[in-house]
Amino acid sequence: MLKAANLALLVLFPLSWFAPLMRAGVLPLFGLAEISVISGLQSLWESDVALALLVTFFALVAPMLKVVGLALIQFGLLSGAVHRPLLWLGRLAMGDVFLIALYIAIAKGIGVGRVETAWGLWLFTGCILGSLAVSAMSAREAKVG
């Protein structure tokens, strides 16, 4: 069951990157633009390459490295000794969710425009939390088994 859940994340993570995280607009009368992880990264690459590299690592690379690494451990292709570093990769990825939530809270607090959360934020958050749960259960199972 844990293997299947972990492998499902290989599909769900990329889907969450393209799903709308939020809808934002400057004035209430105009339509809201949908922002995803990928569209946000595209904008960031144009304005701040160093920050874009950092966010790309935490939002895209770290979660996928963790999922692939855990799958390799689960199928006996990688030593269980790397499990702890993989768990840290998942924790680092959780920072993205907090940054997105902080951005939404700040934008709403300023009151200049309108920001609404979208279903992709919940999917992205669920993927990261699911990945942390699968990793923790896999570690527990490895110690018991």
C-alpha positions in Angstrom: 0.0 0.0 0.0 2.8 2.4 0.9 4.6 1.6 -2.4 1.4 2.5 -4.4 0.9 5.7 -2.5 4.4 6.7 -3.0 4.3 5.9 -6.8 1.0 7.9 -7.1 2.9 10.9 -5.9 5.1 10.6 -9.1 1.9 11.6 -11.0 0.2 13.9 -8.4 3.2 16.2 -7.8 3.6 17.2 -11.5 -0.2 17.7 -11.7 -0.1 19.9 -8.6 2.6 22.1 -10.2 0.4 23.0 -13.1 -2.9 23.3 -11.1 -4.0 26.8 -10.0 -2.7 27.6 -6.5 -4.6 30.9 -6.4 -6.4 33.5 -8.4 -5.2 37.0 -8.1 -6.4 40.3 -9.5 -5.6 44.0 -8.9 -9.2 45.3 -8.9 -12.4 43.5 -8.0 -14.1 44.4 -11.3 -11.5 42.6 -13.5 -11.0 38.9 -13.9 -8.7 37.0 -11.7 -5.5 35.5 -13.1 -4.7 31.9 -12.1 -1.3 31.3 -10.7 0.3 27.9 -10.5 3.7 26.8 -9.3 5.0 26.7 -12.8 3.6 30.1 -13.9 5.0 31.6 -10.7 8.4 30.1 -11.4 8.3 31.4 -15.0 7.7 34.9 -13.7 10.4 34.5 -11.0 13.0 33.3 -13.6 12.5 36.6 -15.5 13.0 38.8 -12.4 15.3 37.0 -9.9 17.3 34.0 -11.1 18.9 33.2 -7.7 15.5 33.0 -6.0 14.1 31.1 -8.9 16.8 28.5 -8.5 16.0 28.2 -4.8 12.3 27.9 -5.3 12.7 25.4 -8.2 14.8 23.2 -5.9 12.3 23.3 -3.0 9.1 23.1 -5.1 10.1 20.7 -7.9 13.4 18.9 -7.3 13.3 18.2 -3.6 9.9 16.5 -3.6 10.6 14.4 -6.6 14.0 13.4 -5.3 12.4 12.3 -2.1 9.6 10.3 -3.8 12.0 8.6 -6.3 14.6 7.9 -3.5 11.9 6.4 -1.3 10.6 4.2 -4.2 14.2 3.0 -4.7 14.4 2.1 -1.0 11.0 0.4 -1.1 12.0 -1.8 -4.1 15.3 -2.7 -2.6 17.4 -0.7 -5.1 18.8 1.8 -2.6 20.1 1.5 0.9 17.8 2.4 3.8 20.6 4.5 5.2 19.5 7.4 2.9 16.0 7.4 4.4 16.7 10.2 6.9 18.1 12.6 4.3 15.1 11.9 2.1 12.8 12.8 5.0 14.6 16.2 5.3 14.0 16.8 1.6 10.3 16.4 2.2 10.4 18.8 5.1 12.2 21.4 3.0 9.4 21.1 0.4 6.8 21.9 3.0 8.4 25.4 3.2 6.9 26.2 -0.2 3.4 25.7 1.1 4.0 28.1 4.0 5.5 30.7 1.7 2.4 30.5 -0.6 0.1 30.8 2.4 2.1 33.7 3.7 1.9 35.4 0.3 -1.9 35.0 0.2 -2.2 36.3 3.8 -0.1 39.4 3.0 -1.9 40.1 -0.3 -5.3 39.9 1.5 -4.0 42.0 4.4 -2.9 44.8 2.1 -6.3 45.0 0.5 -5.0 46.3 -2.9 -6.4 43.5 -4.9 -8.2 40.2 -4.5 -6.6 36.8 -3.9 -8.5 33.5 -3.7 -7.0 30.1 -3.0 -7.6 27.5 -5.7 -7.8 23.7 -5.7 -4.2 23.3 -6.7 -3.0 24.7 -3.4 -4.8 21.9 -1.6 -3.5 19.3 -4.0 0.1 20.6 -3.7 -0.2 20.7 0.1 -1.8 17.2 0.1 1.1 15.8 -2.0 3.7 17.2 0.4 1.9 16.0 3.5 1.2 12.6 1.9 4.8 12.3 1.0 5.8 13.0 4.6 3.3 10.5 5.9 4.4 7.8 3.5 8.0 8.4 4.4 7.3 8.3 8.1 5.2 5.1 7.8 7.9 3.5 5.6 10.6 4.3 8.3 8.4 2.8 11.0 7.7 -0.3 8.9 11.4 -0.8 8.2 12.2 -0.7 11.9 9.5 -3.1 12.8 10.0 -5.5 9.8 
